[in-house]
């Protein structure tokens, strides 16, 4: 069973003039950002849905620029679709999704939120930090078990230590490459001073495709995207380029959208009507050189004690995009298992 991707409504940027200048600078830096910025410029040539402005709150669009059904029926439909998914290759039973992101961006909270949705209650499992150092010190591969029948989802989530501006004090790029290739075992203790190597105990010498990464998710704090330190931006771009070397699909998850817009904090279903959220997503698109349709806003469960339908749907929509991307990547290997027909 293979997922088919969708498309967003063509729109223009509320901050078009400001972003246009940033895009011009990006074009002079590297070819990849030139291509992405050009694509954004094309998408920005059409007009946004009509917006409204009041004296009591931020401007909101009359119509959402991405269509989402926020009903309980849709939540159940998404859960069933993800649970029933089967990778397109017989040799891969579960797709692997790698989370990468700055300390405090919400990587571990993202897994806990996904886990909570399928377990039926808010459930912390991965350690979550609130300081300036990474709470995740080991490479962890997490399965998700549904609450109803204890069935495991066909996806594994791979969590790493948070990124810092200086590579010497956080996850090394060479470690990320080893994770992508499948050489790093579960529970491996990261060493910021030395990357894993073949002589390291438990190093996986000959990993198969099922041990490798099938999709990379960059988790970024959407409320601070404009003030992302230049060195951190460079580190994320470096990792993006590494992922491109392996033709891996990439998704940017923009967390903490409820901190961007008061209307979204009051009601998460307003996320695609919020101009503030849209602007932050467009800024992220320019900064990271990634198309807007590969950026997904999300709100993790942090202070809540009970699940909410709209938050669940936003999380499940993001998860479906991850699974779709990973499935498309596996399609590249179909010819290895099946003979090509004349």
SVG drawing of the C-alpha trace seen along z (x, -y; Angstrom):
<svg xmlns="http://www.w3.org/2000/svg" viewBox="-17 -48 55 58">
<polyline fill="none" stroke="black" stroke-width="0.4" points="0.0,0.0 1.5,-3.3 0.5,-6.8 0.0,-9.4 1.0,-13.0 -1.1,-16.1 -0.6,-19.7 -1.1,-23.1 -3.1,-26.0 -0.9,-28.4 -0.5,-31.6 1.5,-34.7 3.6,-35.8 2.2,-38.4 5.9,-39.4 6.7,-39.2 8.9,-42.2 10.9,-41.4 11.4,-37.8 12.2,-38.7 15.3,-40.6 16.4,-37.6 15.8,-35.3 18.0,-37.5 20.8,-37.1 20.3,-33.4 20.5,-33.1 24.0,-34.5 25.1,-32.0 24.2,-28.7 22.4,-27.0 20.0,-25.0 18.6,-28.0 18.3,-29.7 16.1,-27.0 13.9,-26.9 13.6,-30.7 12.6,-30.8 9.9,-28.2 8.6,-30.3 8.6,-33.4 6.5,-31.6 4.1,-30.4 3.9,-34.0 2.7,-35.4 -0.9,-34.6 -3.0,-36.3 -3.8,-35.0 -7.3,-34.4 -9.0,-37.5 -8.0,-38.4 -9.6,-40.3 -8.2,-42.5 -9.7,-43.5 -8.5,-45.8 -8.7,-42.9 -6.5,-40.3 -4.0,-39.5 -5.0,-39.4 -6.5,-36.1 -7.4,-34.7 -11.0,-34.2 -10.2,-30.8 -7.4,-28.5 -4.6,-28.1 -4.4,-24.4 -7.6,-22.5 -7.9,-20.3 -11.0,-18.6 -10.8,-19.1 -13.5,-16.5 -13.3,-13.5 -14.1,-11.4 -11.0,-12.8 -8.9,-11.9 -10.0,-8.3 -9.5,-8.2 -5.9,-9.4 -5.2,-6.9 -6.6,-4.0 -4.7,-5.1 -1.4,-5.3 -1.9,-2.0 -2.9,-0.1 0.1,-1.4 2.5,1.2 5.9,0.3 6.2,0.9 9.2,3.2 8.8,6.7 12.2,6.4 11.2,3.3 8.5,3.9 8.8,0.5 10.0,-2.8 12.6,-4.7 12.2,-8.5 15.1,-10.4 14.5,-13.5 17.2,-16.2 17.0,-19.6 18.3,-22.3 18.2,-21.8 14.8,-22.8 13.1,-22.6 10.8,-19.8 12.3,-16.6 11.6,-14.3 8.3,-16.1 7.3,-15.3 7.7,-11.6 5.9,-11.7 3.0,-13.6 2.8,-11.0 2.9,-8.2 0.2,-9.9 -2.2,-10.1 -2.0,-6.4 -2.0,-5.3 -5.1,-7.4 -3.7,-9.6 -0.9,-12.1 2.1,-9.9 5.7,-11.0 8.3,-8.3 11.3,-10.1 13.1,-12.4 12.3,-16.0 14.6,-18.9 13.9,-22.5 17.4,-23.8 20.3,-24.6 21.8,-21.2 20.5,-18.1 18.4,-15.7 18.8,-13.0 22.4,-11.7 21.8,-8.3 20.6,-7.2 17.1,-5.9 14.9,-4.0 11.3,-4.2 8.3,-2.1 4.8,-3.3 2.2,-0.9 -1.5,-1.6 -3.6,-1.6 -6.5,0.5 -4.8,3.8 -1.2,3.2 -0.3,3.2 3.0,1.5 2.8,-1.2 4.7,-0.5 7.1,-3.3 10.1,-3.7 11.2,-7.1 14.9,-7.7 15.9,-10.4 19.4,-11.9 21.0,-14.5 20.1,-18.0 22.2,-20.1 24.3,-23.0 26.1,-25.7 29.5,-24.1 29.8,-20.6 32.4,-19.8 29.8,-20.1 26.9,-18.2 26.0,-15.6 28.7,-15.2 27.9,-15.3 29.8,-12.0 27.5,-10.4 24.5,-11.6 25.9,-10.0 26.5,-6.7 22.9,-6.8 21.6,-7.4 23.6,-4.4 22.3,-2.2 25.6,-1.7 24.5,-3.1 22.9,-0.7 19.9,-1.5 21.1,-2.9 24.4,-4.1 26.0,-6.7 27.0,-9.7 30.5,-11.1 30.6,-14.8 34.4,-14.6 34.6,-11.5 32.2,-10.0 31.3,-6.3 33.6,-4.1 33.9,-0.5 36.0,0.4 33.3,-1.0 31.6,1.7 28.2,2.8 28.9,0.9 26.7,2.4 29.1,3.5 26.7,4.5 23.3,2.8 20.4,3.7 17.9,1.2 15.5,1.9 18.2,0.6 18.8,-2.6 16.9,-6.0 14.1,-6.5 13.1,-10.1 14.7,-13.0 12.6,-15.4 14.2,-18.7 12.5,-20.0 12.7,-23.7 11.2,-26.1 8.7,-28.1 8.5,-30.9 12.2,-31.7 12.8,-31.0 13.7,-34.7 16.4,-34.8 17.9,-31.4 21.7,-31.8 23.7,-32.0 25.9,-29.1 22.9,-26.9 21.4,-27.8 24.7,-26.7 24.7,-23.4 21.2,-22.6 22.0,-23.5 25.1,-21.3 23.0,-18.3 20.4,-19.0 23.2,-18.8 24.4,-15.5 20.8,-14.1 20.7,-15.1 23.7,-13.0 21.6,-10.0 18.5,-11.2 16.6,-11.2 13.3,-13.0 13.3,-15.9 10.6,-17.5 10.7,-20.6 8.4,-20.4 7.8,-23.8 6.9,-23.4 5.4,-25.7 3.0,-27.3 0.7,-28.2 3.4,-30.6 3.4,-32.4 -0.2,-33.4 -2.7,-34.0 -5.6,-32.8 -3.8,-29.4 -3.1,-29.2 -6.9,-29.6 -7.8,-27.2 -5.2,-25.1 -7.6,-24.6 -6.8,-28.3 -3.2,-27.3 -3.8,-27.6 -5.7,-30.8 -3.0,-32.6 -0.9,-35.0 1.8,-35.0 2.2,-31.2 2.3,-31.4 5.0,-34.1 7.1,-32.0 6.8,-29.1 7.8,-31.2 10.8,-32.5 11.8,-28.9 11.5,-28.1 14.0,-30.8 16.4,-30.1 16.6,-26.4 16.1,-26.4 13.2,-24.0 9.8,-24.2 6.8,-25.3 5.0,-22.1 7.8,-20.3 7.2,-22.4 4.5,-21.3 3.4,-23.3 2.8,-21.3 1.9,-21.7 3.3,-19.2 1.6,-18.1 3.5,-20.0 1.3,-21.3 -2.0,-19.4 -3.2,-16.5 -5.8,-15.3 -5.8,-14.9 -7.5,-17.3 -9.0,-16.5 -7.5,-19.5 -4.0,-18.9 -4.2,-15.2 -5.2,-16.0 -2.3,-18.4 0.1,-15.7 -1.4,-12.9 -1.3,-15.1 2.4,-15.6 3.0,-11.9 1.2,-11.0 3.5,-13.3 6.5,-11.6 5.2,-8.2 4.4,-9.3 7.9,-10.7 9.5,-7.6 7.3,-5.4 8.3,-7.5 12.0,-6.9 11.5,-3.1 10.0,-3.2 13.6,-3.9 14.5,-0.3 11.5,1.5 13.5,2.7 16.0,4.4 13.2,6.7 11.1,7.0 12.3,7.5 11.7,4.6 9.1,5.5 9.8,4.9"/>
</svg>
